[in-house]
Amino acid sequence: MAYRADVPKTVTVVGGSGFIGRYIVHDLAQRGWRVRVAVRNTDRALFLRPMGGVGQIVPIFCNIRDDASVAASVAGSDMVINLVGLLYERGRQTFAAAHSEGAPRVARLAKEAGVGRMIHVSAVGALRTSPSKYAKTKAEAEEGVLAAFPEATILRPSIVFGPEDGFFNLFARLSRYAPALPLIGGGRTRFQPVYVGDVAAAVMACLDDPKTEGQTFELGGPKVYSFKELMALILKETRRKRALISVPWSIAKLQGSVLSMMPKPLLTRDQVVLLQSDNVVAEDAKTLADLGIEATPVETIVPTYLDKYRVGGRYAPSGLASDNGSGA
């Protein structure tokens, strides 16, 4: 049964205060859902409350490593969306805890609570045999979710872009100060960036169509780019001239090992391993098109938020000379 916006229901969005979560919470609120945003730090989710009416969006504490915490967050919900995922490990926040163990825990306790629908957001490239711990545990998470909640819908986005993303913004910031941008492994790795608004739309489409239960969809944009092409696009939009320097895999892994010790590492060894495989939608996969969604091009959205990194700032005249390396 499709969920109607005119019949208020409750959804728990686990990890809903993140980049993708804010768009999903907004769309759910606009459809009239009562939204529980289940997060470890409720203060960081308070910014979501104005997206809905008074009391419609409620941040609640949830630690996906703890059964009681998860059970309390999903109790009484009609639907659960799990967005929890790590890009790097820190202390007890490991890939295994968040992915392999955490996601199946959410699914199991949601099923026990009588939740009707579950959507689990994974990632393109999730593969149990992958040498990357991230990709391997993402695959284990999918398997565990489906074992506990066979009707769950799995969404696998490629690299997600949008105003708050951690990819285009990261390298655009780096271009302001660094004399060159790195091409890890020569920059040949391929990506199929998907707009965050399209990911949220995919969740809504699955919500409306019961035939998506138990199905897996891979979400990518309309075009495939090499890493080098994406770096060139960033430099074009920021109007900066920077060298693009090839970094061999061996050197990149060494750099990743060192940078992993930073509080918020720019690069980890596991991310370098992950970059050795393309991040594109499989040819035989169900896609955004199967959900009735036309993918949004990178060129339509990225210029609207990378302009703040331009020489002279967002409102600089278009004829302003490009930065040749001095920074701005």
Secondary structure as UniProt FT lines:
FT   TURN            5..6
FT   STRAND          10..14
FT   TURN            15..17
FT   HELIX           19..30
FT   TURN            31..32
FT   STRAND          34..39
FT   HELIX           42..51
FT   TURN            54..56
FT   STRAND          57..61
FT   TURN            64..65
FT   HELIX           67..74
FT   TURN            75..76
FT   STRAND          79..82
FT   TURN            91..92
FT   HELIX           96..102
FT   HELIX           103..112
FT   TURN            113..114
FT   STRAND          117..121
FT   TURN            124..125
FT   TURN            128..129
FT   HELIX           133..148
FT   TURN            150..151
FT   STRAND          153..157
FT   STRAND          160..161
FT   TURN            163..164
FT   HELIX           168..177
FT   STRAND          180..184
FT   HELIX           185..187
FT   STRAND          190..191
FT   STRAND          194..195
FT   HELIX           196..208
FT   HELIX           210..212
FT   TURN            213..214
FT   STRAND          216..219
FT   STRAND          225..226
FT   HELIX           227..238
FT   STRAND          243..247
FT   HELIX           249..259
FT   TURN            260..261
FT   HELIX           269..275
FT   TURN            283..284
FT   HELIX           288..291
FT   HELIX           298..301
FT   HELIX           303..306
FT   HELIX           307..309
FT   TURN            311..312
FT   TURN            314..315
FT   TURN            318..319
//
